[in-house]
Amino acid sequence: MDFRMSKIVRLEADNLLSKQVTGARYFFLNLAPRRGARLELVMGGFEHCNPDYVVSRSSYPYASIEYVVAGRGVAKIGDQRHELRPGTVFAYGPATRHEIRTSPSEALVKYFVSCVGTDVARRLRRCQIPPGQARVLTPHPEITSVFDDLLREGQSSSPLRPVLCAALFEFLLLKIEDAVTLTPHTNERAREAFLRCKAFIDAEAERLRTLGEIATAVGAEASSICRWFRRYQGVSPYQYLLRRRMNLAAEKFIEEGGLVKDTAQRLGFSDPFHFSHQFKAVHGVPPSALLRYHRAKTPAK
């Protein structure tokens, strides 16, 4: 299927955007893109749907991807019906009949992007969301962050706006593809347990020292945590924790400077030489390199 934009004599705003929203933000790059483009972002936005929100279209000028961050609803795309909840990502094409309704008691909050091009169908298949399909991802802060970056750059007046948005759109597609690939369809419980464990490590990395501490805090067997991290992250929980701790150290060196031994002690390393060795193994440079950067950017008193 080729999602090149068919000739449109006139684009009516009512056909592009719903009025049944509040607090909406949009950006528009090019509503009449050139023919023959492989993959071109046209527009996008963020919408808080009103309780009476209903969109019913027999067609749309562009292929679109929508991502639900809050609320509930229903999407009928072609002959497929999908329950919408946080983490749902779905797509529809220019010729795809679709209807989107919010739950009046839990109104939808969602992002969307619209695009055209000869390569759109292939990219949607790669993301495993061809028109008519939907996937439920565990709510993904990284995806939300990319949408926010797209909105910011799309609304900017920078001369590099089209280039920045194109790069962010490509990044968004890759993040969706990665999230769909990592979301198991037969073992959602294990995936959710892994994400809870990962979030705990992210939040408490500075004070954590052992796998046993992690297991006790999240109420899981250490062997299960190891299995989850190998399956979904590709590294052991210790390796993931070590990288998080070294990232914290790098941030401290860049922003605050200080002594290597003090940062090592703060992160639970009694031997600053061992800490420096681990730091270099993770970042490729010793702590002294980042401390020099801090001194160079800090005005002398």
N, C-alpha and C positions, 0 to 999 in steps of 0.2 A: 504494500500500500504506500502511496506517495502522498505525503502531507504538504505538498506545495500549495500555496494559497491560490484559490480560484479567484477569478476576476470579481471584484466587488465594486459596484458602481458607487455606493454610498455606505459608510459605516455609521449606523445610528448608535449613540451612546447607550440607549436603553437595551440594545442587543448585546452590548459588550459587558455592561456592569449592572448589577442589581441595585435598586434603590432601597432595598429592605435590609440595610446595614447601618451601623453606627461606628464611629471611630475608625473608618477605613483609611488606608493609605495605598496609593497607587503610583506606578511609574510607567511611562510610555516611551519606548525607544523608536519604533517605526511601525506605524499601523498599516503601512502599505509597502511591505518589504519587496525586495527585488526578486524576480523569478530566477529559478535555478540555484538559489542558495541551498547549501547542504544542511545547515542547522543555524537558525537565526532566532534569537530571543526577540519577542515583540513587545510584551508588556508583562506586568505582574502586580501583585498586591497582597494586602492583609485586610481581613474583614472580620468584624464582630457582627454576627448575624442577629437580626431581630427575631423575636419569638415566632413571627409569621413568615419567616424567610422561606420562599419557594422559588426555585429557578426551574423552568421547564422549556427546553429548546429542542427543536427538531434538527438543528444544525448550528454550527458556530464557525466563525472565520478561521480559527486557528486550532491546533492541537494544544491541549492544556493538561497540566499536572496540578492537582490540589493536595494539600497536606493539612490534616486536622490536628490542632494542638490542644483543643479543649471542646467540651460539649459533646452532644450526640445528635445523630440524624440518620437519614437514609439516602442513598444514591441509587437510582435506577439508570443504568447505562446500557443502552441497547436492550437486550433481554436478560441482563444480569442485575440482581438486586443485592446491595451491600449495606450492612449496618456500619454506620460511621461512629468512630470513637477516637479518643486521642491516640495518635500514632498511625492512623489510617492514611495511606497515600493511594491515589487513584488517578486514572487518566481517561480522557476522551478525545476523539479526533474531530475534525471539521464536519464530517458526515455522520457523527454518532449522536443519535437521539439520547438525551439525558435529562434527568430530573433530580434535583437535589433539594431535600427538605431538612429543616432543623427540628429537633425536639423542642417544643415550646418551653419546657421546664429546664432544659439544659442546652441553651442556644450554642450553635457551633461557633468556634473561632478557628479561622483557617487562613493559610497562605495559598497563593496560586501563581503559576507562571504560564504564559502562552507563547508558542513558538511555531515556526513553519520550516519547511525544508525537505529536501529529498532524503535526508538521513534520519528524520524524526522517528519513523516507524521502527527502524533498526535499533535506535537508542532506547526507545520505550521497551522493546522486547528484551534488550540487554538488562534493563532495570527490572524486568519481570512485571511490568505494569502496562501491557498493551491496552489499547482502548477497550473499555468494558471490564477490565480487571482491577482489583484492589488488593492491597497488601496491608496487613496490620503489623507495624513495627513497634517494638517497645519504644515509648516516647524518647526521642533522640535529640538531645540538646545541640549536637553538632549540626544537624539538619536545620533546626530552628535558627541557629546562628548564621548559617549561610543565607537563608531567606532574609534575615535582617540586614546582612551585608548587601545583598542585592537591592533591597529597598533603599538603603542609604545611598548607594552609588547610583541607582537608577534615578533618584530624585536630585542628584547633585548637578552642578553646572560645569563640571570638569570637562575639558576637551577630550579627555581619555575615557569618558563615561561609557561609550559603546564597547571599547576594548575591555575595560574592567568588568562590565556586566557580562560580556561574552565569556570571560575567564571564570567568573563566579558561577555562571549558569552551567558550564562544563563541570566545575567542581561540585555543584549541587547534584548533577546527574550521577557523578561518581560516588558521592556520599550515599545517595539513595540505593544505587546498585550494591554498594558495600553493605549497607544496613539490611537490605532484602536478603542478600546472600548469607549474612550471619544470623538472620532470624529463622530459627527452626520452625517448621510447620507441624512437627509431631512431638516436640518436647519443649513447649513454651515455658513450662514451669522451670526447667533447668536454665533456660536463657534468662528468665527474670531473676532467678537466684544469683546467677553470675553477675548481672547488672547491679543488683543490690550490693554484692560483695565488692565489685569494682568501685562503685560510688563511695562505699565506706573507706576503702583504701585511699581514694582521691582526697577525701575530706580529712582523713586522720593520718596521712603519710608521715608527718613530722614526728609523731609520737610512737608509731608502730615499729616493732622490732622483729617479731617472729610470726610465722604462719599460725602458731597456736593462739596468739592474741587475736588474730583475724577470725579464726574459726570460732573462738569463744564469743566474740562480739556479735557475729552474724548468726550464731546458732547452727553451724553446719560442720560436718566432718572435714578434717584437713584434706583427706583423700579426695573428697568431692570437689573441694575448692581447686585443688590441683588439676583435676579432670576438666572442670569448667574452663579454667584459664587456658589449658592446652587446646581445648576445642574451639573457643570463641576468640581468644586473644593471641594464640600462637606462641605464648611464652608461659613460664611458670609464674605463680603468684609472687614468689620472691623476686624474680627478675622485674616484674611489673612494679612492685613496691620499691625496688632499688632505683629504677628509673624515675619514679615519682619523687623520691627523696633527693636524687641528684638534680632534678629540675628545680626543686625548692632551693637547693644550695646555689645553683646557678643564678636564680632570681635574686637571692640575697647578695651574692657577690656583685652583681651588676648594679643593683639599686642602692645597697648599703655599704659595700666594701667589707671591711672587718678583717679579722685574722682567720686563717684556715683552721687553726686548732679550735677556735671558738665555735665555728659553724659545724665542724666535725663532732664536737662534743654535744652540741644542740641536737644533732641528728642521731646520736647514740653511738658514735664511733670513738672508742677510747684511744685509738692510734691514728693520728692525723696523716701519717704516711699511707696507711691502708686506705683511709678515706680518699686521699689524693689519687691513689691508684685506681680506685673504683670510679671516681669522678672522671678521670681520663678515659677509662674503658667505655663509659657511657657517652661522653661528649666529644671525645677525640682530642681534647686539650686539657692541660692541668688547670687547677683553680687560679693559678697566678695569671693566666691569660685573661680571665674575666676581671680579675682585680686590677690589672693594668688598664683595661677598658674603663672600669669605674673611675680610676684616678684621672684618666684622660678627659672624661666628660664632666668631671666635677671641678668647678672653678676653684682656683687656689685662694685661700683666705688671706 
